[in-house]
C-alpha cells in the first residue's frame, strides 16, 4: 500500500460498533461465543435473571451471503436450564413499525418450536434483544427496559415470562445514565455508543475491568482496518439503500395509480377538470387523456 493510500485508509470514518455488519461479524464468527455469551449474560444480569451457560449461533456470519440479507437478526440458541432462544438485532433508524416487527419475529420464533404432537411445556423461552441508537421510550428513565405479558390491573402479575422483549437504548438522550446499569452492561453500552467517537486510549479506560468487552473492542479495531470487511459493509449498506429506494418507488407508483383511478371515477361522475385537478394533483392534460 502506498503512502497516499495509507493516509486515505486512516482518514476514513470508522464504522460504528452498532452497524449490523460488524455485529454479525463479532457475534456470529466461530470462536466468539464467549464474547456473545458475555453480552447476553450482561442483559440477563441487568434484568435480575440467572446467566446462561453456553450459546450456539443459528445463523453464523457468512461474508458470501451477508450482503444481500434483508433482515439482520442474529438467532442464538442458549443452553441452560431454560433452553432459551435469543434474538439480537440493532436498530439505527426510528421506524414506526419497529416494535411490531420485533414482536412478529419474537412470536414467530416462539410458535415455530411447536411440532405435531409436541407438548406446550416443551416450548423454550424466547428473549428478543434490540439495541437502538435512538430513544424509544421517553417516559422510561433507564437505558435497559424489559417487557413481558402482564396483567393490566397489576403489572407485577406475569402471564408468562417465556416471551421477553429487551430494549437497550444506546442513544445520546440516555447515554449519560450508563453508570446506573450493572458494570458489564454499562461497558457494552459505552462500547456501542462511543467506539467510533473516542480514541483508543479513551476506550481502554472506559472499558476497564471488562475483558470480554475489551476483546470486542480489539476486534472492532481490526474490523475497521480490514479493507475486505469495509468493502463488505459498504456493499451491504448499498443493498439496504437500494431496497429502501425500491420500496419507496413502488409506493409512489401505487399512489400515482390510485390518483389516476380516483380521477377517472370523478370524471365519469361528471366532475369538472379543475375540481379533479385540485383534488388529485393531476394536470388538465392528464385528466383529458382519461377514458
Secondary structure, DSSP 8 states (H G I E B T S, - for coil): --HHHHHHHHHS----TTSHHHHHHHHHSTT-HHHHHHHHHHHHHHTT----SEEEESS---HHHHTT-S---EEEEEESSS--EEEEEEE-S--TTHHHHHHHHHHHHHHTT--TT--GGG---EEEEEEESS-S-TT---SEEEEEEE-SS-TTSEEEEEEEEEEEE--TTTGGGGGGS-HHHHHHHHHHHHTTTS-HHHHHHHTTT-HHHHHHHHHHHHHHH-HHHHHHHHHHHHHHHHHHHHHHHHHHHHHHHHHHHHHHHHHHTT--HHHHHHHH---HHHHHT--
